[in-house]
Amino acid sequence: FISAYIKSCYRKGKYNRKILLVGYGDNLKKYERALHSKSILGINLVGQYDSQGKGIEAVRQLHADSLRTVVEQTQPDLVVISYPGNEYDRQQAMVAQGLDLLNEKVVLLPSLPESYIGTQISDFRWIPMLTLNAADIGAFQRIAKRLFDIVACSIGVIIISPILLVLAVLVKLSSPGPVIYKQKRVTRDEKIFTMYKFRSMRNDIAEGTVHWTEENDPRITKIGRFLRKTSLDELPQLFNVIGGSMSLIGPRPERPELVEKFNAEIPGYRMRHRVKAGISGWAQVNGWRGNTSLERRIEFDLFYIRNWSMLFDLKIVLYTFFRGFVNENAY
């Protein structure tokens, strides 16, 4: 009832939060689109100021001799400032005007790559600093995470051992070849280890070829397709976790040749290897796995590393259990 009443008030324009956009550029466009997403209510976008002829088409363009004048005319609750990276001087001048406002909240959308999401701003003697590298997990937290991995995976192996046996038999009967497929992957500190999976491809085709699997991939067996779709092919990695080369939760491991390629091409990619590779991760439970955007997966991985905690790991475990078994992006 309360939720319905609030939504009704928003639709009638009551209690709406008025927002003023200042500047222009891709960041401001993304922000405007986010404001108009269906999940956000109670927002009244009063206009855009100082867009330099590059305003957002659906937003009313405002013109005045100063930010204060526009604020007096529109009475916003929030002022959002953002300019492209090459407009630093103009942005600083507008920030200075924003600092002179008495009653309005002012925020700055910096022109930074999305991979910086989750970074922390601190200061040293009033000098602002943006922490770009993810903080390393402390010794005590690392021990706690390791103990959790050992206990959880050991119990898991005992409970699902009948399932592991049945799957092993099905894989063996599906096509000639070994039950377990072994592949070199990269974990913490860029160390190479041997990762285990139930074999899901025919043994006469090189499963280690460096390209993503695709829908109707001829290499995949019938039982292998089911295993991949349900992520059951990953279950042998519980033994990787018990052995210490992986963690239950962490960024998914990649092949060494891909890691070398991504390190050279993608800023910040190496930061993924500050923690052990995991069976499941923040990117995977949010749908970013398999043949999906690599950039988005990295953003979620870096967010996880920067904001790691045992509670965060438990949250991902629960998400994996309730929505992580069926993967619509797996082939």
Secondary structure, DSSP 4 states (H G I P E B T S, - for coil): -HHHHHHHHHHTTTTPEEEEEEE-SHHHHHHHHHHTSTT--SEEEEEEE--TT---TTS-EE--SSHHHHHHHH--SEEEEE--GGGHHHHHHHHHHHHT-SSSEEEE-----GGGTT-EEEEETTEEEEE-SPPPPPHHHHHHHHHHHHHHHHHHHHHHHHHHHHHHHHHHHHSSS-SEEEEEEE-GGG-EEEEEEE--B-TTS-TT-SS---TT-TTB-HHHHHHHHHTGGGTTHHHHHHHTSSEEESPPP--HHHHHHHHHHSTTGGGGGGS--EEE-HHHHTT--SSS-HHHHHHHHHHHHHT--HHHHHHHHHHHHHHSSS-TT--
